[in-house]
Amino acid sequence: MMFKKWLSAFVTSLLFMASANAQLVIEITSGADQLLPIAVVPFGYDGVEALPEDIAKIVEDDLARSGLFQAVPRSSMLSMPSQESEVFYRDWRLLKSDYVVIGTVKKIAGDQYRIGFELLNVLSQKPVQKHSSIDVSSRNFRDAAHYISDKVYEILTGTKGAFSTRILYVTADGDKRAPLFKLQVADADGHRPQVVVESKEPILSPSWSSDGKNIAYVMFRNRRPNIFIQELASGKRQKIAQFRGLNGAPAWSPDGKKLALVLSKDNNPEIYTLDIATQKLQRMTNHYSIDTEPSWEPDGKGIVFTSDRGGNPQIYRLDVNSKRVERVTFEGDLNTRARMTPDGRYLVTVQKNDGSYHVALQDMKTGRVQVLTETYLDESPSIAPNGSMVMYATTYKGKGILAVVSVDGLVKYRLPSAEGDVREPSWSPYFK
């Protein structure tokens, strides 16, 4: 039932969108030191019609992309069981696989399929996840596969999976002198991209609401920045900020009732909050320096933002109730674009050192800072809803791409696009 609810909301959010664009491609560049061996066996199917997707391959790719699992190649498998009674555990011990995922696909009526799966422990020779099944249509096979991946990942790591989430990003295609900007949404693995909105002028700072139903972004019109809110299910769009000067960096509050944004309508860039229901604006900062790039703390009690009030850009924290401001970052030549992990433990920033911009992680309890990336021009970090991975924009072979790094810095992969530069990633919350 929970899967059906999630799936219904997810499919609804796609109905308004335009036809698919070129998808992002996963290129894994490094993983954890010790990988957990797992075999994802091709799911059994006795139908005549070809299936729209290879469920097992998607699950295998998801788990491999996490950087924590080593998949047993299909070419090495000694048998292809689809239910536990067909499993010979000795076969998998010989392949040094600790776990096995098996499953079946059965057509039940019209365009409906029943997908069953189990997770087996090779050492104990017992199911870890007993047989479970979900019913989907042919167009939702990838959703079902990501759902299975999430289940397996959570059972084996203790952390909720994020394979069923989505990402927003901006592409710039065509003539570099007059590119076409597209705000797109895709699966977390880059598949099934869909265009949300496109413009001949820049699109910036996409942001998800906490329930994943709405997004906010900046889109220029006649060379002036405007902030929009858009409902994904209907495509209905509302312009909520078009003041004189700068309108930028919208960020949803955790309860989805407010936006933090940057306005210069009073001559200087300051942080404001906007009550979405009443349209009431409240000025949160008041300083002669530039205050920008707000992001809410998970509990909604504070906002972290970038300011040069100390001489160079660093991260500051604003108490929402008292409006008291304190500096948070001290290492690095500068720090910008702060984001906090969902548990509030870590602060992710773009840090400049020796002329290079890298993604850095600061422990909010100990103050320890770890630089996570080794690329040259990293920007716009966005954190997965389980707090395990950070997506960011960077440059690779002279082209703007997206990349992902784990919060421990061990797992890294790239998501280059076949068309144009890619920027401004935003990782979705879990869909309710």
C-alpha positions in Angstrom: 0.0 0.0 0.0 2.8 2.4 0.9 4.4 1.7 -2.5 1.2 2.4 -4.3 0.7 5.7 -2.6 4.3 6.8 -3.4 4.0 5.6 -7.0 0.7 7.4 -7.5 2.2 10.7 -6.3 5.3 10.2 -8.3 3.5 9.4 -11.6 1.2 12.4 -11.2 4.2 14.7 -10.9 5.3 13.6 -14.4 2.0 14.0 -16.3 2.5 17.7 -17.2 6.0 17.4 -18.5 7.3 17.6 -22.1 9.0 14.8 -24.0 12.2 13.4 -22.7 15.6 15.0 -23.4 19.0 13.3 -23.5 19.6 11.5 -20.2 22.7 11.8 -17.9 25.1 8.9 -18.0 26.7 7.4 -14.9 30.4 7.1 -14.8 31.6 5.6 -11.4 35.1 6.8 -10.7 35.8 5.5 -7.1 34.1 3.4 -4.4 34.5 2.4 -0.8 37.6 0.4 0.2 35.7 -2.7 1.0 32.7 -3.6 -1.1 29.9 -5.9 -0.1 29.5 -8.7 -2.7 26.0 -9.1 -3.9 24.4 -11.0 -6.8 21.2 -9.6 -8.5 19.9 -12.5 -10.6 17.8 -11.7 -13.7 14.2 -11.9 -12.6 12.2 -14.9 -13.8 9.6 -14.2 -16.5 7.5 -16.7 -18.5 5.6 -14.3 -20.7 5.8 -13.9 -24.4 6.0 -10.2 -24.8 9.3 -8.5 -24.2 9.5 -6.6 -20.8 9.9 -2.8 -21.0 12.9 -2.8 -18.5 15.4 -5.2 -17.0 14.4 -4.9 -13.3 17.5 -6.8 -12.0 19.9 -4.7 -14.1 18.5 -1.5 -12.7 18.8 -2.8 -9.1 22.3 -3.9 -9.8 23.2 -0.5 -11.2 21.6 1.3 -8.3 23.6 -0.7 -5.7 26.8 -0.3 -7.7 26.3 3.4 -7.9 26.2 3.7 -4.1 29.8 2.7 -4.1 29.2 0.1 -1.3 28.4 -3.0 -3.3 30.3 -5.2 -5.8 27.9 -7.0 -8.1 28.6 -10.5 -9.3 28.7 -10.5 -13.1 25.8 -12.3 -14.8 28.4 -14.2 -17.0 29.8 -15.7 -13.8 26.5 -16.9 -12.3 26.3 -20.7 -12.1 22.5 -20.7 -12.0 19.6 -18.3 -12.5 17.0 -19.0 -9.7 13.9 -16.9 -9.4 12.6 -18.3 -6.1 14.2 -19.6 -3.0 13.5 -23.3 -3.7 15.7 -23.0 -6.7 18.7 -21.5 -4.9 21.8 -23.6 -4.4 23.7 -21.6 -1.8 27.0 -23.4 -2.5 26.9 -21.8 -6.0 26.9 -18.4 -4.5 29.5 -19.3 -1.9 31.8 -20.3 -4.7 31.3 -16.9 -6.3 32.0 -15.3 -2.9 28.7 -13.5 -2.9 27.4 -12.6 0.6 23.8 -11.8 -0.6 21.5 -12.7 -3.5 18.5 -10.8 -4.8 16.0 -12.9 -6.8 12.7 -12.1 -8.2 9.9 -12.8 -10.7 7.8 -10.7 -13.1 4.3 -11.9 -13.9 1.7 -10.3 -16.2 -1.6 -10.2 -14.3 -4.1 -8.2 -16.4 -3.9 -5.8 -19.3 -0.8 -3.6 -18.8 -0.4 -4.6 -15.1 2.5 -6.7 -13.8 3.3 -8.3 -10.4 6.9 -8.0 -9.5 8.1 -10.2 -6.6 11.5 -10.2 -5.0 13.6 -11.7 -2.1 16.9 -10.9 -0.5 18.8 -14.0 0.6 21.8 -14.3 3.0 24.3 -16.8 1.5 26.1 -17.4 4.8 23.0 -18.1 6.9 21.2 -19.7 3.9 18.0 -17.8 4.9 16.0 -14.9 3.5 16.8 -11.5 4.9 13.8 -10.0 3.1 11.1 -12.6 2.6 9.1 -12.7 -0.6 7.4 -9.4 -1.3 5.5 -8.2 -4.3 4.3 -5.0 -5.9 1.9 -4.4 -8.8 2.8 -1.8 -11.5 2.1 -0.9 -15.1 4.7 -1.2 -17.8 5.7 2.4 -17.6 6.6 2.1 -13.9 9.1 -0.7 -14.1 12.0 1.7 -13.3 10.1 3.0 -10.2 9.6 -0.6 -9.0 13.3 -1.3 -9.5 14.3 1.8 -7.5 11.9 0.8 -4.8 13.5 -2.7 -4.6 17.0 -1.1 -4.5 15.9 1.2 -1.6 14.7 -1.8 0.3 17.9 -3.8 -0.2 20.1 -0.8 0.6 18.2 -0.1 3.8 18.3 -3.7 5.0 22.0 -4.1 4.4 23.3 -0.6 5.5 20.7 0.5 8.0 20.3 3.8 6.1 17.2 4.6 4.0 17.9 4.4 0.3 17.5 7.4 -2.0 17.3 5.6 -5.4 13.6 6.5 -5.8 14.3 10.2 -5.5 14.6 12.8 -8.3 16.9 15.6 -9.3 16.4 19.0 -10.8 19.1 20.6 -12.9 19.6 23.2 -15.6 21.0 22.5 -19.1 22.3 25.0 -21.6 22.0 23.7 -25.2 22.8 25.1 -28.6 24.8 28.1 -29.6 27.0 29.3 -26.7 26.2 32.9 -27.6 22.5 32.3 -27.3 21.9 29.0 -25.5 18.5 27.5 -24.7 18.1 27.0 -21.0 16.1 24.1 -19.7 15.1 23.2 -16.2 14.8 19.4 -16.2 13.8 16.7 -13.7 15.1 13.2 -13.8 15.5 10.0 -11.8 18.4 10.2 -9.3 20.4 8.0 -11.8 19.9 10.5 -14.6 17.3 8.4 -16.5 13.9 9.6 -17.8 14.8 13.4 -18.0 11.8 15.6 -18.6 11.7 19.4 -19.3 9.9 21.4 -16.7 10.4 24.8 -18.3 12.7 26.3 -20.9 13.8 29.8 -21.7 16.2 31.8 -23.9 17.3 33.6 -20.7 19.0 32.0 -17.7 17.3 29.7 -15.2 18.9 29.5 -11.7 18.6 28.1 -8.2 15.9 25.3 -8.5 14.7 24.2 -5.1 12.2 21.5 -4.0 9.5 21.9 -1.4 9.7 19.5 1.5 6.9 17.2 0.1 8.3 17.2 -3.4 5.1 18.5 -4.9 6.3 22.0 -5.7 9.5 23.7 -6.9 10.9 27.2 -6.8 13.4 28.7 -9.2 14.7 32.0 -10.7 14.1 32.7 -14.3 15.1 35.9 -16.1 12.6 37.8 -18.2 13.8 40.7 -20.2 17.1 40.4 -18.4 15.5 40.8 -15.0 15.4 37.9 -12.5 12.0 36.7 -11.2 11.2 34.0 -8.7 8.6 31.4 -9.6 6.8 28.6 -7.7 5.6 25.8 -9.9 3.4 22.8 -9.0 4.8 19.7 -10.7 1.5 17.8 -11.1 -0.3 20.5 -12.9 2.5 22.7 -14.2 0.7 25.7 -12.7 3.3 28.5 -12.2 3.1 31.6 -10.0 5.5 34.5 -10.0 6.2 35.4 -6.4 9.0 38.0 -6.6 9.6 40.6 -9.2 11.0 43.5 -7.2 13.4 46.1 -8.5 16.9 44.8 -8.5 17.9 41.3 -7.4 15.3 38.5 -6.8 17.2 35.3 -6.1 18.1 32.1 -4.3 14.7 30.8 -3.2 14.9 28.1 -0.5 11.9 26.2 1.0 11.5 26.1 4.8 11.2 22.5 6.2 7.5 22.9 6.8 6.9 24.1 3.2 5.1 27.3 4.4 7.9 29.8 3.7 10.6 30.7 1.3 13.9 32.3 2.2 15.1 34.5 -0.7 17.5 37.3 -1.5 16.2 40.7 -2.5 17.9 44.0 -3.2 14.7 46.0 -3.4 16.1 48.2 -0.5 19.3 48.8 -2.3 21.4 46.0 -0.8 21.2 42.2 -1.1 19.5 40.9 2.1 17.9 37.7 3.3 14.1 37.8 3.5 11.4 35.2 4.2 8.1 35.0 2.3 5.0 33.5 3.8 3.6 31.7 0.8 0.0 31.7 1.9 -0.2 35.4 2.9 2.6 36.7 0.7 4.0 38.5 3.7 7.7 39.5 3.5 9.9 39.7 6.5 13.4 41.1 6.3 15.8 38.9 8.2 19.2 40.5 7.8 20.2 44.2 7.8 23.9 44.8 7.0 25.8 46.9 4.5 27.6 43.7 3.2 26.1 41.3 0.6 24.0 38.5 2.2 23.0 35.7 -0.1 22.4 32.0 -0.7 20.1 31.2 2.2 19.4 27.6 3.2 17.3 26.4 6.2 18.4 24.2 9.0 16.5 20.9 9.2 14.5 22.0 12.2 13.6 25.4 10.7 15.1 27.3 13.6 18.0 28.8 11.7 19.1 29.8 8.2 22.7 29.5 7.0 23.8 32.0 4.3 26.8 33.5 2.6 28.0 36.9 3.5 31.2 39.0 3.0 30.6 41.0 6.2 33.9 39.6 7.5 35.9 40.8 4.5 35.5 37.7 2.3 32.6 35.3 1.7 32.0 33.0 4.6 29.0 31.1 6.0 26.9 32.6 8.8 24.0 31.4 10.8 20.8 33.4 11.4 18.5 32.6 14.3 15.0 32.9 12.8 13.4 34.1 16.0 16.0 36.5 17.5 17.7 37.4 14.1 21.0 37.0 15.8 23.8 36.2 13.3 27.0 34.3 14.0 29.9 33.1 11.8 30.1 29.4 11.1 33.1 28.8 8.8 36.6 29.8 9.4 38.8 27.5 7.2 39.6 28.2 3.6 40.0 31.4 1.6 36.2 31.6 1.3 33.1 29.4 1.7 29.8 29.7 -0.2 26.5 27.9 -1.0 26.0 26.2 2.4 23.7 23.2 2.7 23.1 21.1 5.9 22.6 17.3 6.0 19.1 16.2 7.1 20.3 15.3 10.6 21.9 18.8 11.1 25.3 17.2 11.8 27.3 18.4 8.8 27.5 21.6 6.8 28.4 21.2 3.1 30.0 24.2 1.4 32.0 25.3 -1.7 35.4 26.1 -0.3 38.2 28.0 -2.1 41.8 27.1 -1.4 44.8 28.1 -3.5 42.6 29.2 -6.4 40.5 26.0 -6.6 36.9 25.5 -5.6 36.1 22.2 -3.9 33.1 20.7 -2.0 33.9 20.6 1.7 32.2 19.1 4.7 32.3 20.6 8.2 31.3 18.7 11.3 29.0 21.1 13.2 29.9 19.4 16.6 33.7 19.2 16.3 34.4 21.9 13.7 36.5 19.4 11.7 36.6 20.2 7.9 37.1 17.6 5.2 37.5 18.5 1.5 35.5 15.9 -0.4 36.4 16.7 -4.1 39.5 17.0 -6.2 38.1 18.7 -9.3 38.8 22.3 -10.1 35.6 24.4 -10.3 33.0 22.8 -8.1 29.7 24.6 -7.3 26.1 24.3 -6.2 26.2 21.3 -3.8 22.9 19.5 -3.0 22.5 16.7 -0.5 20.6 13.5 -0.9 17.6 13.2 1.6 19.4 10.3 3.4 22.4 12.5 3.9 24.8 10.0 2.3 25.7 11.7 -0.9 26.3 15.2 -2.3 25.6 16.2 -5.9 27.4 19.2 -7.3 28.2 20.9 -10.6 31.7 20.8 -11.9 33.7 21.0 -15.2 35.0 17.9 -16.9 36.8 17.9 -20.3 35.8 21.6 -20.7 32.1 20.9 -20.2 29.7 21.5 -17.3 28.5 18.3 -15.8 27.0 17.0 -12.5 29.0 14.8 -10.2 28.3 13.0 -6.9 30.5 12.4 -3.9 29.7 10.5 -0.6 30.0 12.4 2.6 33.0 10.4 3.6 34.7 11.3 0.3 35.2 7.7 -0.8 32.5 7.2 -3.4 32.6 9.4 -6.5 30.8 9.3 -9.8 30.0 11.6 -12.7 26.8 12.3 -14.6 27.8 13.8 -18.0 25.2 14.8 -20.5 25.3 14.1 -24.2 23.9 17.5 -24.9 25.1 20.9 -23.5 26.4 22.0 -20.1 24.6 20.9 -16.9 24.4 23.1 -13.8 22.4 23.9 -10.7 21.5 20.5 -9.3 18.9 20.1 -6.6 18.2 16.7 -5.0 14.6 16.0 -4.1 13.2 15.0 -0.7 11.6 11.7 -0.2 8.2 11.6 -1.9 5.3 11.3 0.5 
